[in-house]
């Protein structure tokens, strides 16, 4: 019980920080305050793999609260955070595009996926109203985002921004 309560408090603080930072970006909508804490405990980390003749680990699928903290908030590289749903057509078209760019980045940024059906509370806390929603997070702060399937030039600019943040030396 104490572990769950501590985890919920930590997630509330982390999600609140991300909401504040995301609301400062010019493209972001204003976020509603957190209604309740997402319950994300219990499942092990699952790697997101793709078959291309051999299996490669390109990114991660969030499964626990610890994953959120480790792969998103405390990542030493920029994180492209993809909120998706299995039933979403545009999400299915965007996923291979993100995977190809993640492979081409040679580790300059990390791809992290979050299924909104599994983490409805997190999606609600971050005011994710449409899928796909993709957020660029760097050093625990939301830097940029887009909603839906963007035009090619906007997608390329977003990926280039992630790559340029990944190449900068950290202070």
Beta strands, then each sheet from edge to edge (+ up, - down):
strand 1: 46-51
strand 2: 55-61
strand 3: 78-84
strand 4: 109-115
strand 5: 133-138
strand 6: 141-147
sheet 1: 1+ 2- 4- 3- 5+ 6-
end
